[in-house]
Amino acid sequence: MRDALESGWLTMGPRVEELERNYAEFLGCSHTLATSSCTASLHLSYLALGIGPGDEVIVPSMSFAATSNAVLYCGAVPVFADIVGLDDFGIDPADVEARISERTKAVCTMHYAGYPSAVDRLRELCDARGIALVEDAAHAPSAELEGRKLGTWGELGAFSFYSNKVLSVGEGGLVATDSAELATKVKSLRSHGMTSGTWDRHRGHVESYDIVDLGFNYRMDEMRAALLISRLRRVDSEIAKRRELVHGYRRRLEEVEGLTLPYRDSEVERSSCYVMPVVLDEGVERRAVRRELSEHGIQTSILYPAIHEFTEYRRRLPGVSLPRTEAASRRQLTLPLFPHMTGDQLEQVCAATAAALRSATRRGSTAT
Ligand SMILES: Cc1ncc(COP(=O)(O)O)c(C=O)c1O
């Protein structure tokens, strides 16, 4: 990072190239392109696939809005599919299949909390139907299915380095692909459709440039790349700590009344364990539980409010109904999880959660 600052070369240059080489090796894929965010990566991925007006992309609603916003940026229509259920927040391949139309150009799957969605089945489905597969792998660096890293199952995979992510540097993203053609397209659109970058011109490789496409400034800078090069070396050991903590949570919360745990113990080892999700029993007042936890200094969040229920989406795409996503979105709660969390902190969170659920349940039974 200091070297990057002292080098005097701050915009996309040798450190970004080094990060891209390292990340491609880390994922086991042919090409990666660093970007300014995962949102930009998703936008570039859809554009590289030629998605535009008149096309449809099937997406989860149980995700951050960037997954579907990027479809709208292309002038295409996001078609929301439901999740598997309250024990697996990944998009349901059967529901995806039912929503395929002659306008469907791609499916985007998101690996919730770093647990693999049914990307193997989606891969087969997309191959059989001649549709592209994109992975929103914002939660899932280093997670894998059948020994293959998430983000490399689709034609393109999009990663996030946003500040609350497993591999965080504030802002940043990356596109992974095995296709040289798609990589060239992403690279071009990332920097205004220019035929050469400033770094190439600086080194005297080319004198000038042409603009051959309508692109964007979705570049990453050298300081972020330098931080990521060093963070990438630690990410697997941090994920190992996250997994230990999740096992600890699962052991303790198993006995707690008023909640269930999505995913299975055996799935923890292949997840990057981005967050610790729980599902509150029907009728438990989530707001009261959150308030009580907050009074103990315990931060919780809701991942996610369903995208199709946001005002802007209701306006654009009225009448969408996804019962399993809606149930998950009303009952889900995310407990604190970070690699340097201590065993004592974990105990405190579990005890406070159990107590908050007891009071919420008592209140509920008094009210009836
Ligand atoms: C599932 C998912 N997709 C996309 C994004 C967007 O990432 P970024 O903030 O890097 O644009 C996020 C980040 O919050 C996310 O959680």
PDBQT file of the ligand as one rigid body, heavy atoms in Angstrom, charges set to zero:
ROOT
HETATM    1  C1  LIG A 401     -25.257 -10.135  -2.824  1.00  0.00    +0.000 C 
HETATM    2  C2  LIG A 401     -24.630  -8.829  -3.162  1.00  0.00    +0.000 A 
HETATM    3  N1  LIG A 401     -24.530  -8.467  -4.447  1.00  0.00    +0.000 NA
HETATM    4  C3  LIG A 401     -23.946  -7.313  -4.809  1.00  0.00    +0.000 A 
HETATM    5  C4  LIG A 401     -23.472  -6.441  -3.881  1.00  0.00    +0.000 A 
HETATM    6  C5  LIG A 401     -22.884  -5.151  -4.322  1.00  0.00    +0.000 C 
HETATM    7  O1  LIG A 401     -21.547  -5.061  -3.993  1.00  0.00    +0.000 OA
HETATM    8  P1  LIG A 401     -20.757  -3.670  -4.062  1.00  0.00    +0.000 P 
HETATM    9  O2  LIG A 401     -21.108  -2.911  -2.840  1.00  0.00    +0.000 OA
HETATM   10  O3  LIG A 401     -19.317  -4.106  -4.108  1.00  0.00    +0.000 OA
HETATM   11  O4  LIG A 401     -21.182  -2.987  -5.307  1.00  0.00    +0.000 OA
HETATM   12  C6  LIG A 401     -23.532  -6.768  -2.520  1.00  0.00    +0.000 A 
HETATM   13  C7  LIG A 401     -22.962  -5.866  -1.499  1.00  0.00    +0.000 C 
HETATM   14  O5  LIG A 401     -23.449  -5.325  -0.638  1.00  0.00    +0.000 OA
HETATM   15  C8  LIG A 401     -24.143  -7.985  -2.155  1.00  0.00    +0.000 A 
HETATM   16  O6  LIG A 401     -24.251  -8.335  -0.864  1.00  0.00    +0.000 OA
ENDROOT
TORSDOF 0
